[in-house]
């Protein structure tokens, strides 16, 4: 610092002189400095704005593509649903219509039976003759004196009573027969009712399918028209699907971790070796490979069953080949599950051996602890681990379904997130462009503040006498007022 | 199959096929003082090693026990040397055998007149280098008072203990140390300086056996 002093004995004076010299030099270079700052601001601000514009257009392009992909996926899904619904209706209608002639025949027969029964029951029963009046008249006849006449009359009376009884009996029998006929029609009525309910169910199902198809068609039309509401609906359902599938995959990942713990220790016994890959022992890699193989076998099983469609080529194979792949994958999965169950048993035995070794190494001090730990050495943990080892691979195998959902929905979610990120970056660059612009303006003003004394003197002199020559030739200035004008920020 | 997919698949196969080349094995040398009053501590030392160290030695690791006595640089000072098998059950059997060897060492009568700590460290360094282990440890059970035999010259190179962690366990306080603790502390500090200058990655004095087990198990 002392070297800068013109007069080391008078530092204040030296600093003042240095400051004045610096101010005069800066004042002389004011115009080029201002121009340089403006150019710098324009270049930097322009570059930032350019990048911001590019990012914005890239974000819009990405969003447009995402929208197209989303609508296309939604359209394909709707078409698939409609196709499924039509197939279901066709199957159902074929089945129902095939049964319809039989149904109609049964209904006709039932109705005819009922009609016949009704007709039969409608036949007029034999009318009870006027026996009671005759019998009463006979009974009220005055007793004749003649015994023969009296006997004849008694006989007539008896015969009349007997005929009355017979007629009544016939009448009752006819009535009972009619009641029996009517009673016989009850099951027929029930059958008719059942047939009509069957018809009603079929009609209701058809109407329900129709309304479902109407709903699907409406959504399909909206998607085809590319309506915003349809896109928003698709985006929301895709996000929901992504979150749910992510959760399920995470749960399956937890299961995989448990599985890994079951397998890792025994695998170190089966695959010994000091080799490491990316910091992981080979035995752990082997355990991981077993778990991944289970997942792969599960994916193949789901794929060949037609539940997932991760590999279109598998879906296009003939049914016989798909069946072969399915059986191979299923057998592989079963074998892996069995291997894991046996490894789980081995693990328990190894852990017991380790525990025994630790106790042996600890010597006398651990003998008491050994006695305490003895009840735990039952077979229950081993059986539990074996069962867990057998079940977990099957559960892991089902990961294919949420995995497919995650892949499908993840594409849209990641695309949307990327578009948002690029958009955010664009906004950031735009803000940077503004910041640069104002920063350069501030720098220009700070520069002017530093040379405020010579600048004010120049302005005073210019006002008093415009003939005083300036250090910069005014003709060289594009703007004659630039010499003393305040700093203009770059646009 | 398209080229990028083929490349990705090849990369995956290569990544799985190649090993990282770094040794993950660990080599441990325990130096046990059998001179003077420290010779009586052998039972306690063996107990600490059995319960604190051996359970934490993993398959593939190496373990050596070197006696600090008259001429510790001599190979006959090596009481036990074993590299555990990579298979855990075999390694366990080796640990049991090693524990037996330690017991025999504790029971055998021995008392050295000199304390050649530097010679033992030099020998330990050679064994450690030979193992090419990724992690190297020296654990010293001694009062750290060196008494070299006549004519013995010991000097440690600047990279003698490069990458080696050194732990001093159960450093016994001598009668003079009780009167003047500064002497004890100076002795420890001198050894710390000397071993650090010889390239030791760390130097630590441990008082309790539990602390030793924790230090030994800590990942570095």
Boltz contact constraints between the chains, C-beta under 6 A:
constraints:
  - contact:
      token1: [A, 268]
      token2: [B, 88]
      max_distance: 6.0
  - contact:
      token1: [A, 269]
      token2: [B, 88]
      max_distance: 6.0
  - contact:
      token1: [A, 269]
      token2: [B, 89]
      max_distance: 6.0
  - contact:
      token1: [A, 272]
      token2: [B, 86]
      max_distance: 6.0
  - contact:
      token1: [A, 272]
      token2: [B, 87]
      max_distance: 6.0
  - contact:
      token1: [A, 273]
      token2: [B, 86]
      max_distance: 6.0
  - contact:
      token1: [A, 274]
      token2: [B, 60]
      max_distance: 6.0
  - contact:
      token1: [A, 274]
      token2: [B, 86]
      max_distance: 6.0
  - contact:
      token1: [A, 275]
      token2: [B, 19]
      max_distance: 6.0
  - contact:
      token1: [A, 276]
      token2: [B, 20]
      max_distance: 6.0
  - contact:
      token1: [A, 276]
      token2: [B, 24]
      max_distance: 6.0
  - contact:
      token1: [A, 277]
      token2: [B, 19]
      max_distance: 6.0
  - contact:
      token1: [A, 357]
      token2: [B, 92]
      max_distance: 6.0
  - contact:
      token1: [A, 358]
      token2: [B, 55]
      max_distance: 6.0
  - contact:
      token1: [A, 361]
      token2: [B, 50]
      max_distance: 6.0
  - contact:
      token1: [A, 361]
      token2: [B, 54]
      max_distance: 6.0
  - contact:
      token1: [A, 361]
      token2: [B, 55]
      max_distance: 6.0
  - contact:
      token1: [A, 361]
      token2: [B, 99]
      max_distance: 6.0
  - contact:
      token1: [A, 362]
      token2: [B, 51]
      max_distance: 6.0
